[in-house]
Amino acid sequence: MSGWSQLEHDAVDRLSALGPMEIAVYVALLRHCDQERKCFPSMTRIAAVATIGERRARAAVAKLVESGLVQRQAQSGANGGTLPPMYSLPLLTPRNRRHKMTPGAMTCRKGRHKTTGEGRHKTQP
């Protein structure tokens, strides 16, 4: 399988506060996500990609869900059977950007930031 995945800076910061198993599991989930950042690998597959045991993978998924980095939704088959849960990896809002820019404007709606010309926030003096 070829391709690439993008990992936001805020996710890296939040993952570093967890641990190496959680990072490995997050990357394993990210590797299986579609463009909407949703996936449904089995726990066996997650553990294999993360190169850890299934019990540790389950514990890491639980910590990722608790931290808000991953959302988990149960699924059921057409005839009542169970399917692997669907995992969602929501895009994270950077902690340092609390105000949204007004489209076409040079300052945010609260008037606390200016863009630097490339649409980036710059705190006003």
N, C-alpha and C positions, 0 to 999 in steps of 0.2 A: 504494500500500500504506500503510495507516495502522497505528498502534500505537506502542508505546514499548518501550524496553529499559532494563534496570537494569545499572549498572556499579558494582561494589564499590569502595570506597575503596582497598583493598589493590591491586586491579588498576590503578587510576589511578597509585598510587605506583610499581608495578613497570613500567608502561608508560612513565612519564616518564623512567625510567633507560635506555630503549631509544632511540626516535627517532620523528620524525613519520610516517615511512612505516609503521612497525610499529603505531603508534596508528591510522592510517587503515585498515590491513588488519584490525586487531582489531575496529574498529567496523564494518567491512564484514561480517566474519564474524558478529558479534553481531547485526547487522541481519537476517541470514538464519536465525538459530537458532530452533528450536522451543522449547516450554516445558521440554524436557529439556536445552536448550543444545547441541543437535546440529544440524549443517547440512551440506550438500554442494554448495555453489556451485562452478562451474568456475573455473579460474584466470582466464579471460577476464572472468568476471563480477566476481570479487574485485577485479581490476585496474580495471575500469570504475567500480565503486562507490567505490573508494579514490582514483580519478583519478590513477593511476600506471601505468606500463608493466608488462607481464606479468613481465619479468625481475626488476624491482624487487619486484613482488608476491611472486614465488617466494622471493626472498631474505628478505623480511620475514616470510613464513610460516615459513621455516626458523628465523629468530631467535626467533619466538614459540614454536615447538615446543621449541627448545633452552632457552628460559627457563621452560617449564612452564606458560605462560599458555594454550597451545593444544595439544590432542592431535590427531594425524592418523592415520587408519586407512584403508588401501587397500581398495577395493571392486572386485569383478569382476561382470560381467553374467552373465545366465543362460546364454548360449552362449559364454562365454569372453571376451567383450568387456570393455573397461575402462570404468569409470565414474569420475566425479570422486571423490576421496577424501572420507570423512566426517570432518568436523572437530568436535571437542568442546571447549567452553570450560568447564572445571570451575569450580565455585564455589570461591573461595579462602578459606582460613581466615585471619582477621586475625592478623598477626604479634604484636600486643600482647595477644591472648587465647590463652594457651597451655593453659589448663586449662578443661575442660568443666564446666558447672554441673550439679549433681545435680538431677534434676527435683523440684520442690517444696521444695528446700532453699534456705536463705538464704546458704550459703557454698559455694564450689566443693569438689570432692572432696579437694583438697590442703589446704584450709583457709586459703588465702592471699588470697582475695578475698571480698568481700561484695557483694550486689546493692544497688542504690540504691533499690529499690522498684519499678522498672520492668523488672527483670531484667537491668540493665546491671552490668557488673563495676566494682568499685571496690576498689582495693588497700587492704588493711588497714594501719593505721599500725603 
